[in-house]
Amino acid sequence: MTIKMISFNKLVVAFVAGLGSLHAQGTPAKIKPLVNDLYTADPSAHVFNGKIYIYPSHDIEADVPQDDEGGHFQMRDYHVYSMDKIGGKVIDHGVALDVKDVPWADKQMWAPDAAYKNGTYFFYFPAKDKEGVFRIGVATSKSPAGPFKAEEKPIPGSYSIDPAVFKDTDGKSYMYLGGIWGGQLQRWHTGNYDKTLMTDLGKGHENEPALSAKVAVMSNDMLSFAEPLRDVQILDENGKPLLAGDNNRRFFEGAWLHKYNGKYYFSYSTGDTHLLCYAEGTSPYGPFTYKGVIMNPVEGWTTHHSIVDVKGKWYLFYHDSELSGKTHLRNVKVRELVRDSNGNIKTINP
Ligand code: FUB
């Protein structure tokens, strides 16, 4: 697949959002990529000032061979996209942040997220520092579209990947983060960085509790954690922690939190089993009880999602590899999220 670059002056208009039509689950509907002129992945979507903003990774071909550590994901910058409505025109606001403008970062600008507080937009992103350790950075702007200016240092005490910030109805913001294998979460298992832990806890640990995503409430200025990171526990139907060997249900990466009808929904990717799953709880800290699959595997190795309320309807943003057929060159998509009358999310078969 060749990709065609279309650029106008300041704003680059991406192709019209290809939604096909948003049929209810079970009805075959062709969901088209939202952006066709760049490869995009890991879409974190938010509604700011009545507009939908998408904060994705920008996939590139760097000719680095594929490995279990995600060495082939060598992203160097971010673009921000916006739409007036689902199905509307997708506007590319250009480069919002480049690795060369982040003093502490070396490479691999992975899945980002954004938040707003008191007139400032905050852009959170993981990148490897000069020692090859993933940290979470923060950059700020007065516009949701950027460009963003990075802080000199990563967030103190941060590690691993995939930051996702949830603002609760009481105004408190929480950051969820973590990813195993290439995301290095397992290397922090003992509290200190252990380079020898490559993918997860390893053989012989299958019956131990699975590694957990982490969460911390953000400081008032949104630039640091107000407390040490805590485990996000996911329990099974008997109230027992999911086990490391439970690959179809345990957390791998790509955490997201949303609140619906007063309940907290923690959702995530199971990585090597390619599912998007969710668990439900009564506090943003958890514990969360495993509920089910949001989406079955897409084309490609990973998927990574966000869930957002757009004028009372809920949508799932995610990615697959339709445009390239290659696992590291992905494209973002959106489709409606459907629930039953108890709030349970209906499984999507992409
Ligand atoms: O895009 C790089 C990594 O792949 C993300 O950080 C993960 O969530 C996975 O989508």
Residues whose N, C-alpha, C, O or C-beta is under 5 A from the ligand:
A	BS01	FUB	D42 S57 F73 W110 A111 I161 D162 E253 G254 T302 T303 H304
